[in-house]
């Protein structure tokens, strides 16, 4: 990376952290409802991996798909921050027209193919996207982000097997934050190193530090080049940590404060900021100026846009469903 890229990536990670912090605040203010799963602490993974992917070309982007902790993945893939925030607010200007909320951010215009609420749901869909890339004969690949807690689903094993059998251009990115909701991986999974689990499918795999963005980018570049060159699927695991609870209803009673403090010392933003300061590329004053610019944009543009955007109209209730005829009703077996 050149110096400008390093400073840009630091600002992006700070922006993503502030975006998540601001959604937390809006949720507490009852401006955001439903479920909300925040990504704070894991920013280096999505930022680093997608920095190395084919992004910035709209529909020529690599395909990106993930689970329900999806805000930052969507933003880095190119979804406008205004539309992502408006979706969280449930507004008509949101990325899913206010119908999906936090767990269903979509933006096909940049090939961000969505966050999914069902655990393990993105795996087979990622394989399908990769199959499409293969049939089209492009250099595009599918990138599937997944949490360690999803890997005990049957869809995980079915997809890994077929991805290898069909030699699909798909990169599986496991963000191992150690917990499946409130259950530590020690209590739920026989093989704790997730990258080892795909050896049963003869798949290339590796494990890396997910709190250092430069480590993430170096590992991601090798994995992406492997997949894009036609050598088949790749499974990459990043060891990371979420600073907040699983969701807004999570009091984090299952983990100790001592554990949290140890991981907070490895905050990816703190690590990268310190490194750039030591390299003489940036100062504490510069970082404060970045944070102010981000806060100004967040409040005066993104939040303002979301709060002032219109609610979906009641008469449009059926607009985005398969059958938009309000007089049409499915007749269940008891009514037939």
N, C-alpha and C positions, 0 to 999 in steps of 0.2 A: 504494500500500500504506500502511496505517496502521503505527504504530510496533510494535504487537504482532505484526502479520504479518511485519514485517521480522525481528524477533527469532526468531519461530517458524521462518522459512525458514532462518535461519542455523543454528539448532539442528538442523533436519532435515538440512542438508548435512553438518554435523559427525557426526550419527548415521550417515548413509549412508557416510561415509568410515571411520568406526570399524567399522561392520558389515563393510565390505570388508577392512579391516586384520585384523579378528578371524578372518575366513574364511581369510585368508592364513596366520595363525598356526595355525589348526586343521588346515589342509592339511599344514603342515610337521610338525605333531604326529601325522600320519597318522590323524586323526579324520575327515577328508574325503578322499574318493578321486575318481578319474575326472578329468574336465577341470574347470578353474576359470579363468574369465576375469573379471578385476576391472575396476571402473569408475572407480577413483580418478583424479581430475583432471577428469572430465567431469560432475561432479555438477550443475553449474548448468543443463545442458541438460534432463535428465529432470525435475529439480525445477521449473525455470521453466516448461517447456512444460505439464506436467501440472497445475501450480498454476492455470493459466489454462483448463484443460479442465473438462468437467462431471464432477467427481469427488465422492465422498462420499455418493452416493445409491444405492450398491449396483448393482443390475441396470439402473438408469437412467444409469449412468456411460457416458461415451464408451467405445468399444472401443479397447483398447491392445494392440499386438502388436509384437514386436521380435525381434532375433537372439539369440545365445547370451550376450551380455554383459548379462544381464537382471535381476540382483538388485535394483538400485535402481529400475528402472522398475516392477517388481512392488510394491515397498514403497511407492512414491509413489502408485501406483494404488490402494492400499488393502489389499494382501495383508498379513496379520499377520506381523510380523518373526519371531515364534516359529516359524511354519510354514515360512517361507522358509529359515531356518537349519536347521530339522529336515530339510527336504528335502535340503539340502547334506550333512547327516550321513547321509542315506539311511534315515531313520526313518519308521515307519508314520504318525507325526503330521505328516509333511511335506506340503507343498501338493500334491504328486503321489504321496502315500503312499510316498515313498521310492523310487519307480520311475524318476523322471526325472533327478534330480540337478541340478547347477548350470545346465545348458543347457536345462532343460525345466521352468521354474517356471510354474505355471498357477494362476489363481484366477478361475473363471467367475463366482463370487458378486459380484465387483466389476468384471466384464467385462475382466479382464486375461487376454487370450486366448493368452498364452504366449510363451516364448522358443523359438527354433528353431535347431537345430544346423546345418542345411543353409544354406549361404550363398545368399542371394536367395530363400529359401523364404517369408518373410513377405510379400513384395510382392503376389502374387496372392491370398493369403489376406486381406490388408487390403482389397483391392478387393472381395472377396466379402462381407466384413463391412460395407463401405460400401454395397454393393448391398442388403444386408439392411436397413440403416438407411433407405435410400431407399424400399424397398417398405413398411416399417412406417409411414413418414410421420412419424417422430419428429424431434426436433432433435438427436439423437445423430449423432456422426460417428465415423469410424475414424481412429486415429492410429497410423501405422506408423513406428517408429524403425529406421534403417538406417545402416550404416557406409559410408564411401566405398569400401571394398574390395569391397563387394557390387554396386556399380553397373555393373560390367562383365559381369554375368550377363545372359543373355537374358531372364530373368523380369523384370528391371528395365524393359527397353524395351517388352516386351509389356504389362506392367501400366500403365506410364505412358500408353501409347497408348489402351488400353481405358478407363482411368479418365477420360480426357478425352473420348473418344467417347461414353461413357455419362454424363458429367457427374456423377461419383460424389462423395459427401461424404467425401473422404479427405484427410488431411494427412500428407504424407511428410516426416519429419524426418531429415535427413542429419546425422549426427554425424561430421564430417570431422576425424579425428585424424591424418591424414597418412600412415597406414600400413595396408597390407593384410597382416596378420601381420608379416612383416619386410621387406616390399617398399614402398619409398617411392612415393608417388603419382606423382612425376616419372618413375618408371621403368615405370609400368604403365598410365597413363591419359593419353590425348591431350589431353583438356580437363580441366584441373586444377580449375577452378571448377565444382563439381558442379551448382550451380543453373542454369548455362548449358546444361546438357545437355538439360533438358526443354523448351527453346525449340522443339525439333523437334516437340513435341506440343502447342504453343500453350498451355502451362500457366503459370499465374501462379507466380513464383518469386522468392526473395530470399536474400541471404547476410548473416550477422551474426556478431559476436563471441560465441563460446560459453563464454567464461570469466567473463562478467559476468552474474549472474543477472537483474539489472534490465533489461539489454539483451535478454536471452533472453525475458523475460516481455513486454516491450513488443512485440517482433517476433512472438511467439507469439500474443498477443491479436489482432493484426491478421489473422494467417493463419487462426486459428480462427474469427473472426467472418466472414471471407470464405467459408470452407467451410460453416459452419453456416447462412449466409444463402441457400444454394442456388446459389452462383455456380460450383461445381465444385471440382475438386481443387487443391491448393496444394503446392508443393515448397519447403521452407525448409531452408537449409544453415547449420549452426553450426560455426565453426572452433574446434576444441578439441584436447585432447591427453591421452593416457592416460599416467599417471605410471609405471605398472608395465608389465611385458612383456605381450605378446599373451595368453599363458597362463602357467601355472606353469613350463612347460618352456622359457620364453623368457629367454635370458640378455641380451637387448637389445644384442647385439654389432653390430647394423646401424646404431645411432645413437650420436652422440657425447655425452659428458657435458656438453659446452658447450651443446648443444641442449637437453638436459634441464634444465639450470640456468636457461636463459632462459625456458622454459615454466613452471618452478616458481615463478618470480617473479610469474607471472600465475595462481597458484593461485586458483580461484574462491572458496574459503573465506577465504583471506587478503585478497583484494580486498574482499569483502563485509564481513568483520570490521572492516577498517580504515575503511571508509566509515561503518559504524554507530558506531564509536568517535568518528570526527571529527564526526558528527552529534549526539554526546552521548547516544545511545540506549543505550549499553552500555559496559562497561569491561573491561579485561583480566581483572579479578577475576571479573566476571560470566561471561566466556567459560570461565575455568578451572572455575567452578562448573557450567556446562553440561556440560563434558567429563567432570567427575566423575559427574554424574547419569547421563550416557550410559554411562559405563564400568560403573557400578553396575548399571544395567538390563541391560546386555549380559551381564555375568558372572552376576548373581544371578537373572536371569529367562530371558533368551533362550538363553544357552549351557547353563545348568543344565537347562532344559526339553529342549533337544536331546539332551544327553548322557544324560538319564534316560529319554527316550522309548524305547519298544520297537522292536526291529528287525522288519521284515516277517517274517511266518511263512513257512516253506518251503512249507507246504501251500497257501498263497495265491498260489503262483507264477503260476497261470493266471487269477487272480481278475479282473484288469482288462484282459484281452485279449479279442478278439472271440469266440474259441472257448475256453471255460473247461473243456472236457472233457479231463482228463489222458490219457484213453485214445484221444483223437482225434489223429491225426498226418497232416500233409499228405504225400501220396505223390508224390514227384518223378517226372519222366518216365523216369528210368533204372530205377525200381522198378515201373513199370506193366507 
